[in-house]
Every structure is written in structure tokens, then in C-alpha cells.
Amino acid sequence: MPFIVNHIHLKSSDPKATADWFVEAFNVEIVADDVRSVGDRFIKTMTEGGLTINISGERTGETLGPADAEPHYGLEHFGFDTDDMDADLERLQGLGAELKEGPIPNAAGGAIAFIAAPGGIRIELIKQS
């Protein structure tokens, strides 16, 4: 059986605001919004490519550490493809993202860039050649 990425899970101090940002920024769809028995608001979203991004807050009794959109060990970022790097960077910054690095051209003719999305989430944009 192949190992397929099932989902990405983001923690947020305001899950609804984070989900709404992803709806506007990357055209994800909110497919469920519930409060779980562990006390957290849990929002399930789906990308146009079919990847689930779950967004939730703190569970009852849980205290989360701060977010960090800087390079670090562990899961550092995830990426979205783009057809127009410059236009998407401008649009995303208009939605509150901060350009952290790039665009950086690659040898194949494409480019990458990193942004900090609201909530301290590091995201890579990838333009293929």
C-alpha cells in the first residue's frame, strides 16, 4: 500500500479567521466546522487539488507554544503551486501575508518564494518552469 499524505493540521488561536484566510488566499473550501469533544474548534478544509487542511485551536487544558514562520527544525512549511508568482505574492501580501524570502530563481527556469501567513504559518509558493 502506498503512503499518501492524508492531511495537514494547523493550530491557530483563531481557527475561523485562519480558515477564512485560506479560503480567500488559496481557494480552499470549508467542508466541516465543529467543536470536538476535546474542546477545540475543528475546521476541515479541502484544497482544489484534494488535500485536506485541518485547522483547530487549543484543546481543553492545552497550552500551545508560539507560532514560528521562520526556518526551523521539524515541519517547517508546505507549498502551493502558482502560475504567476509576482501576482500571487502581491495578492497574498494584500491579504496580510509577509514576504519572507524570494522569489528565488531555480536552474530549471521556475522560482520559489516563502511567505508568512497570518498566524505564523510558513508557506512556499512554487512556480514551475
C-alpha positions in Angstrom: 0.0 0.0 0.0 1.4 3.4 -0.9 1.8 6.1 1.8 -0.4 9.0 0.8 -0.5 12.3 2.7 -3.8 12.3 4.4 -3.9 15.9 5.7 -2.0 18.9 7.1 -3.1 20.1 10.5 -2.6 23.8 11.5 -3.2 25.0 15.0 -4.5 28.6 15.4 -5.5 31.0 18.1 -8.5 31.8 15.8 -9.3 28.8 13.7 -12.2 30.6 11.8 -10.0 33.6 10.9 -7.3 31.3 9.7 -9.7 29.1 7.7 -11.3 32.2 6.1 -7.8 33.5 5.1 -7.0 30.2 3.4 -10.4 30.3 1.6 -9.6 33.7 0.2 -5.9 33.2 -0.3 -5.9 29.7 -1.8 -9.5 29.0 -2.7 -9.8 26.1 -0.2 -13.3 25.1 0.7 -14.5 24.7 4.3 -16.2 21.3 4.4 -16.8 21.0 8.2 -16.7 23.3 11.3 -17.3 21.6 14.6 -16.4 21.8 18.3 -14.9 18.4 19.2 -15.3 16.6 22.5 -11.8 17.6 23.4 -12.9 21.2 23.4 -11.3 22.7 20.3 -13.0 24.3 17.3 -12.0 22.0 14.4 -12.4 23.2 10.8 -11.8 20.9 7.9 -10.9 22.5 4.6 -10.2 21.0 1.2 -7.8 22.3 -1.5 -8.7 22.3 -5.1 -6.2 19.5 -5.5 -7.9 17.4 -2.9 -5.6 17.8 0.1 -7.3 18.2 3.5 -6.1 21.1 5.7 -7.4 20.8 9.2 -7.4 24.0 11.4 -8.1 23.9 15.1 -7.5 25.8 18.3 -6.3 24.6 21.7 -8.0 21.6 23.3 -9.4 21.9 26.8 -6.4 22.2 29.2 -3.9 22.5 26.3 -1.4 25.4 26.1 0.3 25.8 22.8 3.7 27.4 22.2 4.0 30.4 19.8 3.9 30.0 16.0 7.1 30.5 14.1 7.2 31.4 10.4 11.0 31.4 10.3 13.1 28.5 9.1 13.3 25.8 11.9 13.6 22.1 12.5 10.6 19.9 12.3 7.8 20.6 9.8 8.9 23.9 8.5 6.4 24.8 5.7 4.2 23.4 3.0 3.9 24.6 -0.6 1.3 25.8 -3.1 1.9 25.9 -6.9 1.5 29.2 -8.7 1.2 30.1 -12.3 2.0 33.8 -11.7 4.5 34.3 -8.8 4.6 38.1 -8.8 0.8 38.5 -9.0 0.2 35.9 -6.3 2.8 37.4 -4.0 1.2 40.8 -4.4 -2.3 39.4 -3.8 -1.2 37.4 -0.7 0.6 40.4 0.8 -2.6 42.4 0.3 -4.3 39.7 2.4 -1.9 40.1 5.2 1.0 37.7 4.3 4.6 38.8 4.7 7.2 38.0 2.1 10.0 36.2 3.9 12.3 35.2 1.0 12.3 35.3 -2.8 11.4 34.9 -5.4 14.4 32.7 -5.9 15.0 31.5 -9.5 16.0 27.9 -9.9 18.1 26.2 -12.6 15.1 24.7 -14.4 13.6 28.2 -15.1 11.0 28.3 -12.3 11.2 30.0 -8.9 10.2 29.7 -5.3 9.3 32.2 -2.6 8.4 32.0 1.1 5.6 33.9 2.9 4.5 34.1 6.5 0.7 33.7 6.5 -1.3 35.2 9.4 -0.9 33.1 12.4 2.8 32.5 11.9 2.4 29.8 9.2 5.3 29.5 6.7 4.2 28.7 3.1 6.2 28.2 0.0 5.0 29.3 -3.5 6.4 27.2 -6.3 6.4 28.3 -10.0 7.4 25.6 -12.4 9.4 26.4 -15.5 
